[in-house]
Amino acid sequence: MLSRTASDLYWMSRYLERAENLARMLDVSYSLSLMPQDGRGDGLDELAMPLLITGTLDEYLERHGPLHAERMLHFFALDASNPGSIYCCLQAARSNAHAVRGRITADMWENINATWLEMRGIAEQGLGRYGISRFCEWVKERSHLFRGATFGTIMRGEAYRFIRLGTFIERADNTLRLLDARYEMLGEEIDELEERTARSYYQWSALLRALSSFEAFAEIYRGSPRTRKVAELLLLRPDVPRSLRACMEELNLMLAGLPGENGRPAQRLAAELDARLRYTSIDEVLDEGLHAWLTDFILLVRQLGNTIHTSYLEVA
């Protein structure tokens, strides 16, 4: 497969996954911002969380000044001049899909094209008329439909593998960043008494819901969400679809199935990271320090993404 085609397929799925992850992040932050803040602020700190996680806070402040809920929601969701907005992610995904129209199925193309057309209509209405929660649910629904169309209609060849690579490299990075951000918001040192507070319960529950893992947590563990249990679920459980380990297993599997010698550095790194998670316990993670461990793995996932780009996606 040509590097250009592989790149378009990879970034098509990566941008679509990013749009879904941004919607999840925004929906949770918006919901938490409406709750009583227990003397910790007026909710703007919570709404600023997506900007901090995505590294766009400075850009927002430069363009819009002090934090303001309505302006932040628009900037993050519908701002066509913000490359990190959901609007721009869906636009980029549609552009990449158009470039590889002949390598994806009709169902996939019709879904992503219809999503973009609807997105333009929503942008014209504005979030005030559409509603932020309804908008976030719509983004997630469109992403689910595209993934279903992909899984159900495309041949299990190289195109499928590059699409899956884009999805899971983006998902792994998002899970790590969301977990790190919530942990940092609760404080580096969380003792047993603090973990029983209502604030801690809602923060961890919001994170689990953002990653569609609340039901999985309730099925596997007893009691309220705690740092140890949530971290184990989202990092080391292979049966939780958005966990780091599940993402790394899929990345390792997809890379191992790609032909050629150029991909060996990416295949080796993916196998190493998969093995590291397979044989790591939550005690080892917490002994190192959760924030330090997450920061280290964020860099490793970025390194894997760069290695995939060098191995497969660079255009000669």
HELIX and SHEET records of a PDB file:
HELIX    1   1 SER A    3  SER A   33  1                                  31    
HELIX    2   2 LEU A   44  THR A   54  1                                  11    
HELIX    3   3 LEU A   57  HIS A   64  1                                   8    
HELIX    4   4 ALA A   69  ALA A   77  1                                   9    
HELIX    5   5 ILE A   86  ALA A   99  1                                  14    
HELIX    6   6 ARG A  101  ARG A  103  5                                   3    
HELIX    7   7 ALA A  106  GLN A  125  1                                  20    
HELIX    8   8 LEU A  127  TYR A  130  1                                   4    
HELIX    9   9 ILE A  132  THR A  153  1                                  22    
HELIX   10  10 GLU A  158  LEU A  186  1                                  29    
HELIX   11  11 GLU A  192  GLU A  195  1                                   4    
HELIX   12  12 ALA A  198  ALA A  210  1                                  13    
HELIX   13  13 PHE A  214  ILE A  220  1                                   7    
HELIX   14  14 THR A  227  LEU A  236  1                                  10    
HELIX   15  15 LEU A  244  ALA A  256  1                                  13    
HELIX   16  16 ARG A  264  ARG A  278  1                                  15    
HELIX   17  17 ILE A  282  GLU A  288  1                                   7    
HELIX   18  18 LEU A  290  ILE A  308  1                                  19    
HELIX   19  19 HIS A  309  LEU A  313  3                                   5    
END                                                                             
